[in-house]
Amino acid sequence: MSESSQERYQRIDDVRVLRAVAHPVRNRILAELSAGGPMRAADIADQIDIPANQASFHLRQLAKYHLVEEAPELARDRRDRVWRTTSPSGWTLSLDKLEKEPGGASAVAVFRRQAGAEAHQLVEQAYYRHEDPAIHVMISDHALRLTKEESRQLGEELTELVEQWRQRTAGRDDGDRSTQRLLMLLQPYDAVRDEDGAP
């Protein structure tokens, strides 16, 4: 990523923080705050269909690891608590580095397993939902011949485009908006294998 892109993303380099973001409810709360901008616990609870006290608990846990913070300037009074993410564009992490930290191997294994299962579920949902007229689902699969550097550049350009859309729509509540999930994968093809698994 370019230097300006790197500055936008908060680096996760603590195994305890990785464990915090691996929790599915906390991960979803971070996604809602990133997509929608600052919110109250009650608004988050309504958005993701959990009790408000549960949303408050998870927000406090995320605050403990400096992933969210209060936005007192947006509060109506001293009792009102509005929360925002500390990194609106998201986070970056190096699983290889985290794996070498004390307790990192097991934390990374859990994170990989959960993230892989979630990605699999997203793809499966997309193939079942893509003909639903009430929603827009896009499935796109392309093959490109790229060098490693070109692959890096394409990834950066796609990330920049998504960031522009995030900034354009964060905090807007006009019309029929819902939080959308965009999953991007860019990687080389593996060798083609037959049914026995042989190349």
C-alpha positions in Angstrom: 0.0 0.0 0.0 1.1 3.6 -0.5 2.3 5.5 2.6 -1.0 7.4 2.8 -3.0 4.1 2.6 -0.9 2.5 5.3 -1.4 5.5 7.6 -5.2 5.0 7.4 -5.1 1.4 8.7 -4.4 0.7 12.3 -2.0 -2.2 12.7 -2.9 -5.1 15.0 0.3 -6.4 16.6 -1.0 -7.7 19.9 -2.4 -11.2 20.3 -4.9 -10.0 22.8 -6.3 -7.5 20.3 -6.5 -10.3 17.7 -8.6 -12.3 20.1 -10.9 -9.3 20.6 -11.6 -8.8 16.9 -12.0 -12.6 16.3 -15.2 -12.5 18.4 -18.1 -12.5 15.8 -20.2 -9.9 17.6 -17.3 -7.5 18.2 -16.2 -7.9 14.6 -19.7 -7.0 13.5 -19.8 -4.0 15.8 -16.5 -2.7 14.3 -18.0 -3.2 10.8 -21.1 -1.2 11.7 -19.0 1.6 13.2 -16.7 1.7 10.2 -19.6 1.6 7.7 -22.0 3.9 9.5 -19.9 6.2 11.6 -20.4 7.0 15.3 -23.3 5.2 17.0 -24.8 4.6 20.4 -24.9 1.1 21.9 -28.7 1.1 21.5 -28.4 1.9 17.7 -25.8 -0.8 17.3 -28.0 -3.3 19.1 -30.9 -2.5 16.8 -28.7 -2.8 13.8 -27.4 -6.2 14.6 -30.3 -7.5 16.6 -28.7 -8.0 20.0 -29.7 -6.6 23.5 -28.4 -3.1 24.2 -26.6 -4.3 27.4 -24.7 -6.9 25.3 -23.7 -4.2 22.8 -22.5 -2.0 25.6 -20.4 -4.9 27.1 -18.7 -5.6 23.8 -18.1 -1.9 23.2 -16.3 -1.7 26.5 -14.2 -4.7 25.6 -13.3 -3.2 22.3 -12.4 0.1 24.1 -10.1 -1.7 26.4 -8.0 -2.7 23.4 -8.3 0.8 21.8 -10.3 -0.4 18.9 -13.2 2.0 19.7 -13.5 5.2 21.7 -16.2 7.5 23.0 -17.1 10.6 20.9 -18.2 13.0 23.7 -18.6 15.9 21.3 -21.5 13.9 19.7 -23.3 13.1 23.0 -26.5 14.9 23.9 -25.6 15.1 27.6 -23.0 13.6 30.1 -24.9 10.3 30.3 -25.2 9.8 26.6 -22.4 7.6 25.1 -21.6 7.7 21.4 -18.9 5.4 20.1 -16.6 5.5 17.1 -13.9 3.2 15.8 -10.3 4.3 16.3 -9.6 3.3 12.7 -12.5 4.0 10.4 -10.8 2.5 7.3 -10.1 -0.8 9.1 -7.1 -2.7 10.4 -4.2 -4.5 9.0 -2.4 -7.4 10.5 0.4 -9.9 9.9 -0.7 -13.3 11.0 2.8 -14.7 10.5 4.2 -12.1 13.0 1.4 -12.6 15.5 1.9 -16.3 15.3 5.4 -16.0 16.7 4.2 -14.0 19.8 3.5 -15.8 23.1 0.1 -17.5 22.8 0.0 -16.3 19.1 -0.1 -19.7 17.5 -3.4 -20.8 19.1 -4.9 -17.3 18.7 -4.0 -17.2 15.0 -5.3 -20.7 14.4 -8.7 -19.7 15.9 -8.7 -16.5 13.9 -7.9 -18.3 10.6 -10.5 -21.0 11.3 -13.3 -18.4 12.1 -12.3 -16.1 9.2 -12.2 -19.0 6.8 -15.6 -20.4 7.9 -17.1 -16.9 7.7 -15.8 -16.4 4.2 -17.1 -19.8 3.1 -20.5 -18.9 4.5 -20.5 -15.5 2.7 -19.8 -17.1 -0.7 -22.4 -19.8 -0.1 -25.0 -17.1 0.9 -24.2 -15.1 -2.2 -24.9 -18.0 -4.6 -28.2 -18.7 -2.9 -29.3 -15.1 -2.7 -28.0 -13.6 -6.0 -31.4 -14.0 -7.7 -33.4 -12.4 -4.8 -35.1 -9.3 -6.4 -35.3 -7.5 -3.0 -31.5 -7.2 -2.7 -28.4 -6.6 -4.9 -25.8 -9.3 -4.7 -22.8 -9.4 -7.0 -20.6 -12.4 -7.7 -17.6 -11.6 -9.8 -14.7 -14.0 -10.7 -11.9 -12.9 -13.0 -8.6 -14.3 -14.2 -5.7 -11.9 -14.7 -2.0 -12.4 -15.6 -0.1 -10.2 -13.2 3.3 -9.9 -11.6 3.5 -9.8 -7.8 4.0 -6.0 -8.0 1.0 -5.6 -10.4 -1.1 -7.8 -8.0 -0.1 -5.5 -5.1 -1.0 -2.4 -7.2 -4.4 -3.8 -8.2 -5.2 -4.7 -4.6 -4.3 -1.1 -3.5 -6.4 0.5 -6.2 -9.4 -1.7 -5.3 -8.9 -0.9 -1.6 -8.7 2.9 -2.4 -12.0 2.7 -4.4 -13.8 0.9 -1.5 -12.4 3.5 0.9 -13.8 6.3 -1.3 -17.2 4.7 -1.1 -16.9 4.2 2.7 -16.2 7.9 3.2 -19.0 8.9 0.8 -21.7 6.9 2.6 -20.5 6.7 6.3 -23.0 8.5 8.6 -25.7 8.8 5.9 -29.1 7.4 6.8 -31.1 8.6 3.9 -33.1 6.1 2.0 -33.0 2.3 2.3 -29.4 1.8 3.4 -28.1 -1.4 4.9 -24.5 -2.4 5.8 -23.1 -4.3 2.8 -20.3 -6.9 3.0 -17.6 -6.8 0.3 -15.2 -9.7 0.3 -12.2 -9.4 -2.0 -9.7 -12.2 -2.7 -6.7 -11.8 -5.0 -4.3 -14.8 -5.2 -2.6 -17.0 -7.7 -4.3 -20.1 -9.0 -3.1 -23.4 -7.6 -2.2 -26.3 -9.9 -5.2 -28.1 -11.3 -5.7 -31.4 -9.6 -7.7 -34.5 -10.6 -10.3 -36.2 -8.5 -7.5 -38.2 -6.7 -5.8 -34.9 -5.7 -2.9 -35.5 -8.1 -1.6 -32.6 -10.2 
